[in-house]
């Protein structure tokens, strides 16, 4: 199949869908199942209070003008469009009000979530085997939820165009309409480099494969057009990422960040087992002889053992199997899209889990692609059963949020629930310090909370980990809340140390505490030599 346009193959694999009322009900129920995995955890803990880079954004919005937002930010590349939109989001949040508004945090995080759901609708609309696709997506979203952490950030808007671009590419390609819109896609994708270069990179990877798919069908003028688009897109990415980056990273740091991004998605042995099962699903979905399939399964099993022994994520195996499947199908558009998505964490370099999310989405789509036998075997999964499962999930979610202990679920949700509580604990502590006798002190944490590559284990387990890096919190504290030195301050190095569920600090005395159910106590510690008698504010609980 060297000259065949593989768009036709994907159209054949995707087929058509029912349009009557029962078909629409089925479509809706399976789509809800598609997003149920990550939506379950999202609604379990939304909204978060301020955390991570939110504090540096609050500080910037508190002091920077509208025009300065084109240069403000700690992003590794120049992203004026994303910075401007995010600045508007923080203006809506209102940095002059602290602790931040729960309602406004909910609205902003809900907006980011809605955009992710919309992108998933695009991907879902491209799938024919919708039962299978929905079940794979549900499992992947629930197990590899780390990639959705940006849903709880206002600056999650940085990634909205990336996931929408991915969804639009898959949807238009599957429907056979991409070729009619490729120039417009190219223009938008290149402009989006100034929102996030990942969107442009995904388009360039996909478009390169698409040009291979349609190579023999393209006229000379179309070949020239394709070359210009590929050259323009590659040059803009190179300019932003390679030539003029804001942050320079050594190659070894990028390679380590690439690995950590996958490790922070595959956070435990259960996730590893699921990744292995998904690898087997891809193998079963390929048209192989019995002997070849058995050999592939044994090879994948052996590789999984090696990966586990070496501490490598089994997500690598799943993505490798996806690439092999696409190679065998000669679907070069999807092949290079998947390859580009899998390599995005290398470009990021800091180990953030969302960098792997886009590869997982493509892998979910490809796992179900062209496997009608599995779809037929799942025909017993009726929409009413799906709606029953959705209703049961909603009931469990409400029970956990109401504080009722649900076996297995509550334990699985505890890290997320604890992370959420810490965000509110930190806001309350900063607000208290602002009105206390220690308002002029510096802020310090007893535990580091930097990027994942700085402490992989802490980034995965989250145990006693502050919800934000101390640099971001200090920036906001010094900009918006810290008082001038008062008469009792004899030492410029005086600091209030904040701990989250950690043991008492030697030679320090606790002056304020915020209790919580899942995260443990967040405590403010002051050196014994600095204690003011009498204390203005005793140890308190929330």
C-alpha positions, 0 to 999 in steps of 0.5 A, a space after each residue: 500500500 504505497 500509493 493509497 491515500 490512507 485517509 481512505 483506510 481510516 475512513 473505512 475503519 471509522 465508518 458511520 454512526 447512527 443518527 436516530 434518537 436511540 443512536 444519540 442516546 448511545 452516543 451520549 452515554 458512551 461519551 460520558 463514559 469516555 470522560 468518566 475516568 478523569 472526571 470522577 477524580 476532578 469532581 472529587 476534589 475541585 476546586 483547589 485553592 492557590 498552589 504551585 505557580 499560582 502564587 507567582 502569577 498572583 504576585 505578577 498580576 498584583 504588580 504588572 500592568 496589562 502590557 507587561 504580561 507579554 513579557 511576564 512569566 516563568 515559561 521556558 518559551 515566549 508565549 504572549 497569547 497564553 500569558 495574556 489570557 492567563 493574566 485575564 483569568 487571574 484578574 477575574 480571580 482578583 489577586 487583591 482578595 486573599 484567601 482567593 474566592 472559592 467560587 471564582 476558583 471553581 468557575 476558572 477550573 471548571 472552564 479549563 475542564 470544559 475545554 478538555 472535555 470538548 477536546 475529548 468530544 472531538 477525539 470521540 467523534 473520530 472513533 467508530 468502535 465507541 464502546 471499546 474506545 470509551 472503556 479504554 479512555 475511561 480506564 486510562 483517564 482514571 489510572 493516569 490522572 496525573 496528566 490532568 493536574 493542570 485542570 486545577 490551575 488557572 494557567 491550565 489555559 496554557 494547554 487548552 489549545 494543545 489538546 483542542 488541536 489534537 482533538 481537531 486533527 483526529 476528528 478532521 482526519 477521521 472524517 476526511 475533511 482535513 485536506 480541504 482545510 489544511 491551509 487554515 489548520 496550518 495558519 492557526 497552528 503556527 499562530 498557536 506557537 505563541 500560545 504553546 509550541 506543543 500545539 504547533 509541534 503536534 500539527 507539524 508531526 501530523 502534517 508531515 505524515 499526512 503529506 506522506 499519506 497523500 504524496 502521490 496524489 498531490 500536485 506540484 503546487 500542493 507539494 510546494 505548499 506543503 513544503 512551505 507549511 512544514 518549513 514555516 512551522 519547523 522554523 517557528 518552533 526552532 526559534 522559540 524552543 532552540 534558538 531563543 528559549 528563556 530557560 536553557 537546559 542541558 541535554 541530560 536534564 531534558 532526557 531525565 525530565 522526559 523519563 520523569 514525565 512518564 514516571 509521574 503518570 505511572 505512579 504505582 504498580 497498578 498503573 504499570 499493570 494497566 499499561 501492560 494490559 493496554 499494550 496487550 490490547 494493542 497487540 490483540 487489535 493488530 491483524 496477526 497470525 496466531 503464532 505472531 500474536 503469541 510471539 508478540 505477547 511473550 516479547 512484550 511480557 519479557 520487556 515489561 519485566 525488564 522495564 520493571 527491574 530497571 524502573 522504567 515506566 510500562 507506558 513506553 511499551 504501550 506507546 511502542 505497541 501503538 507505533 508498531 500498529 500504525 506502522 503496519 497500517 501505514 497510517 503515517 499521519 497518525 504514526 508521526 502524530 503519536 511519535 511527536 506526542 510521545 516526544 513532547 516531554 523531552 521538549 518540556 524537560 521538567 518532568 511535568 505529567 501533563 506532557 505525556 497526556 497528549 501521547 496517552 490520548 493518541 494511544 487510546 484512540 489507536 488502541 481501539 482503531 480498526 478492531 470491530 471484533 472487540 466492539 462486537 464482543 462488547 455489544 452486551 454493554 448497553 447504554 442503560 448499563 453505562 448510565 447505571 455505572 455513571 450513576 453509581 460513580 456519581 453516588 460514590 463521588 458524593 459520599 466521599 465528598 460528604 466525608 463518608 468512608 467508601 472502601 477502596 475509593 477513599 483510600 485511592 482518593 486520599 492523595 488527591 484529597 490531601 493535596 486539595 486540603 494543603 492548598 487551603 491550609 497554605 492560603 489560611 496560613 499566609 492570611 494568618 501570618 499577614 495579620 500576626 506579630 510575625 507578619 514581617 518574617 520570611 517564609 520557609 518550608 521544611 520540605 522541598 516542592 520544586 519541579 518533579 526532576 528535583 525530587 521524583 519520589 516526592 512528586 509521586 507520593 506527595 507525602 508532606 509535600 507543600 502545595 507550591 514551591 517556596 520561590 513562588 510563595 515567597 514572591 507572592 508573600 513579599 509582593 502582597 502580604 509581608 509587612 515592614 520590619 517592626 520593632 521586635 525584629 532584630 534579625 533579618 533572617 527571621 523566618 516562619 517555617 511551615 510544615 505539612 503533616 511533619 513531626 515537630 521541629 527541634 528548637 521551634 515552637 508552633 504558633 498556628 496550625 490548620 487541621 485537616 482530615 486527609 493531609 494532617 496538620 499544617 503548622 507554623 513554626 517560630 524559633 524559640 528565641 523569636 517567640 513573642 509573649 504573650 502570643 497574639 494568636 494561639 494555635 488554631 484549627 480550621 
